[in-house]
Amino acid sequence: MWVIAVARAMKPVNQDLILIQDEIRESFSWGIESDYESAKSLSSQCKNPSPSIRFNSKVTVVGAAASPDIVPNYPTIVADGAIGAISDLSKVALIVTDGDGTPHLEKALNKGIPICLHAHGDNQESWARILSIIDENQEVILTHQTPYEIDGMYNPGGFTDGDRAVCIAFALGATEVELVGFSIDDVGQWSGVTDEKRKLIKLKWMNKVLQILSLRVDDEE
């Protein structure tokens, strides 16, 4: 179902997935320095083992607008707190998180499901909290959002947990991605505590990332 080392496969499938990150930073007036410093700090502090994941088929990616009690039919990547929507965890290959999927994310940690922990410029407290919760056996992939090479980390592209999860699915060999629980008009129930107005702006950028991958959200006009 999924095998092989992550290190061989976590490259973006389209360089535009990296270039758009600069556009996003500019739109929010974020500096790249904070992204870089957060990433380097996470890389130095996380000592957990990396999983071996490789897809060779269709993959489901579950986002924050998912309905409850999902039973996946395919290998599945879940965006952060949307893990709370999954009633059968046996198909979940990876949880992609920047650490704010409270309280649903915490319930899924240390249960044998690998996580992909992401460094933003402003989420150092969030990823540090996750590191304090997980045990030494929790498998972790580290991602960042800079154009730089950072030891032990990857940048497969993406911005929000949802579209980054899709980028990761393709980077790890998915032949097709099924989107479940993605919306560009509504903040999903699994998003955790968030600024709704700001989140809706972020969802527009999420959609632009998905368009690079030739994917369409159901409520896209």
N, C-alpha and C positions, 0 to 999 in steps of 0.2 A: 504493500500500500504506500508506504513512504520509507525510504532508506537513503544512504549516502551522506557524505559530509557536507554540512552547510557551507564551509569555507570555499568549496569548489563552485558554488552556485549563486551566491548572494550579490550578483551584479545586476544593475538595472537593465531591463530589456530594451529600453529606449532612453537615449541620453537627454531627451527633452524632459524626462521625469526628474532629472537633476537640475536642469536649467530653470524650470518653473519655480524651484525653491527660492531662487534669487528674486524672482518677481513677487513671490508671496512675502518674503522678508521686506522688500521695498514697500509693498502695499500697506503693511502693518507698522512700518518704520522700526523694524527690528534690526539690530546689528548682528552681523555674522560672528562677531567676537564672542558674544554670550553663548551662541549655539556651540561654538568650538570649545570654549572653556568647560561648559557643562558636559560635553561628550568626553573630553579628555579626563575629566574628574570621574565620570561614571566608569570609563574603561579601567582606570587605576584602582577603583574601589570594588568592582565586581570580580570575585574569584570563583564564581560558580562554573560548573562544566557546561560545555556547549552540546546541544543535541545533534543527532544526525538525521536530517530530514531531506527527502527528495521526492517530488511528485512526478508522475508520468501519466496523468489522466486529468479528468475534470475535478475541479476543487470548488467547494462552496465557501464563500466569505460572508460572514454574518455581521451586520452593522447594528448601530444603536437603535434603529427604528423597527427592529424585529418584533414580531408577535411572540408571546410567551409559548413555552412548551414545544420548541422546535426539535424535531428528530431528524438529524441530517442523513442524507442518502449517500453522500460522497465525503471523502476526506475534507475536513473543515478547518478553516482559520477563523477565529473569532476576534472581533475588535473590542478589546477592553471589557467594560461592564456588561456588554451584550452576552457574555458567558452566562449571565443570569437567565437568558432566554432559552438555553439549551437544556432539554430534559434528559438527553442521552449523551453523555460525554465521551462515549467510546470512539466516536469518529473525529473528535477534536484533536488535531495534530499540533496546533499552536494557538496561543493567545497573544495578540499584539496589543501592547499597552504603553502609555506614557505615565501611568500610575494614578490616574484619577477616576478609575471605574468603581469607586466605592459604592456600596459595600460588596457588590457581587464578585468583583475581582478577587478580593481577599479570600472568599470562600473557595475559590478554585486553585489557590496556590498550594504548593507542597502536596499535590495529588497525582504527580506523575505526568502532568501535561506541561510541555515546555512553554516558556514565555519568551516573547521578543520585547525587550525593554528599551524604550526610546529616550534619547536626550534632546529636549528642547532647551532654549536659552533660559526659560523661566520655570522649569519644572524640577530643579535640583532637589527640593524638599520632597517632591512626590516620588522620584526614583530612589532617593535615599530611604524613604519610608518602606518601599517595596523590598529593598535590600535588607532592611532590618527585620522583615517578616519572614522571608523565605529561608529555608534551611539549606544546608550545604549540598544536598542532593538535587535541589531544584535546578533543572536545566534552563539555561538562559542564552539567548542570542541578543547582542547589543547592536542598536542602530543609531545613526545620527543623521543630520540633515545639512551637512556641509560638503563642499567639493573636495575636501582634503582627505588624505589617507590617515586613518587613526587606528592604531594597533588594537586588534581584537574587536573591531567594530565594522559595520557595513552600512552603506547607503544605497538601498535598492530603489529609492525614490519615494515620493508620497509626502503628504502633509498631515492630514488627520489620521487617527488610528485606522479608520475604515479604508481609505484609499491606499494607505501604506500597506495594509494587510493584502490588498489586491496586488500591489507592486511586488510584495514578498512572494505571493503565490506564483506569479509568473517567473520571478527570479529563481524560484526553486523548482521550476520545470512544469508547472501546470499547463495543460494543453488548452484548457478552457476554464473560465471562472463564472460561476453562478452567483449573482448578487442576491442576498436575502437581507431585508431590513435596512435598505439604503433609501434615503430621502434627501432632497435638496430644499424642501419647503418646510419640513417639520423637524424640530429637535427631538430625537428619539428618547424613549422612556429609560433607556439604559445608559444615557450619557452622563449620569452623575450630576453633581452640582456644577452649573455653568451659567454664563451670561448669555441669555437666549439671543439677544440681538447680535452679539459678536459671534455666537455659534453659527447663526444663519449665514453670516458672511463667510465663515470658514467652510460651510457646506458648499457654497458656490465655487470656492477654490477646489474642494474635493471633487466636484463634478468636472472641473477642467482637467484634473489629473486623470480621472476615469476616461475622459474623452481622448486623451493621448493614447490610451490603451484600447480605444474603439469600443468602449463599454457605455451603456446607456442606463440611467436610473429610470425606474418606472414612472415617476412623477415629473420627469423632465419634459418641458414643453418643446 
